[in-house]
Amino acid sequence: MLPNDSETKPPGQKLLSKLSARTKWLVLAPLGLILIGYGLCVFSEAGNLKHTGSPTTEWVILGTYSLILVNAGISIFGQAVYFRVMMDVRRETRRSIRKLETKLASRERNKRSRDRKRKSSTKSN
């Protein structure tokens, strides 16, 4: 017997799928920026170690760690940008749908009022 798809998801993934795009954006954007900043600080420290004559393995490992942090931060921030764009597209789509609905409702009202005018003018003749 195969387990359901919902049973195979880890608990964290279930939680993330329930969050709104706005919440994901609010969490991921600062987290990505913090990781980028921290990675750049570690990179600066690795450069300082290189120039002060520390062992090569020490500053190479620290530099590699800094690159991992910076790339992770860029990736997370990119995901935050994706959610922000998704929010903006949804908002613009809803706005344009509302405009179209208003326009259609206005046309319907105008059509009904013209029909009433025609009926009232034919009755009086």
N, C-alpha and C positions, 0 to 999 in steps of 0.2 A: 504494500500500500504506500503510495507516494504522499508526502506531506503537502499541505496547501502552500501556496506561494507566500501567504502572510506568515506562516509558521517558520519559514526558512529565512526570513529577513532578520538581521540582528536588531536588537531593541533601539539602538541609536538611529538606525536607518528609518525605523517606523516613526520615531520622533521627528526626524528631519522632514519626512514626507508630509507631516501634518502642519508644519510651520508655513506661514504665509511668505510670499516673496519679499514683502517689506521687512519682516523679521529676519529672514536670511540675509538680506542686504545690510540691515543694521548691525548684524553680528559679524559678517564676513569682511566688510569694508575696513573697519578699524583693526580687526585681527590681521588682515593682509598688510596694512600700513605699519603695524607694530612689528611684524616679522621682517618686513623690508628694512625698517630702521635698525632693528637689532642685528640683522645680517650685515648691514653696512658698518655698524660699530665693531662687530667681530672681525670684519675684513680689515678695518683700520688697525685693529690690534694685531692681526696677523702681519700686516705690513710693517708695523712698528717692531715686532719680534724679528722680522727678516733683517731690518736695518740695524738692529742692535746686536746682531751676531748670534742669535739663538740657534739651536740645532735645527737643521733643515726639516726633519720630520715634524717638529713641533709647529713651525709656522705653516707648513704645507697642510697638515691636518686641520689646523685652525682656519686656514684659507678655504679648504674644501668644505668645512662645516659652514662657513659664512656664505659660500655660494649656494649650498643647499637651502639655507634660511632665506636668502634673497629670492631664489627661484620659487620656493614654496610660498613666500609672501606675494610675489607677482601672480602666481597661479590662483591663490585665494582671492586676491584683489580683482583679478580678471573674472572670477566667478561672481563676485559681488557686482561688478559692472554688468554682467549678464542679467542678474536679477533686477537691477535698476532699469535697464533697457526694457525688460519684460514688463515691469510696472508701468513705464511710460507708454509703451505700445498699447497695453490694455486700457489705460486711461484715455488715450487718444481714440481708440476704437469705440469705447463706450460713449465718448463725447460725440463722435460722428454719427453713431447709431441714434443717439438722442436727437441730434439735429435733423436727421432724416425722418424720424418718427414725428417730430414736431411739424416738419414740412408736409408730411403726408396727412397729418391730422388737420392742418390748416387747409389743404386742398380739399379734403372731404367736407369740411365746414363750408367752404366757399361753394362747392358743388351743390350741397344741400340748400344753401340759401338761394342760389340761382334757380334751382328746381322749384322752390317755394314761390319765387317771384314769377316764374313762368306759369305755374298753376294758378296763382292769384290773378294774373293778368288775363288768362283765358276765361276764368270764371266771371270776371266783370264785363266781358264783351258779350 
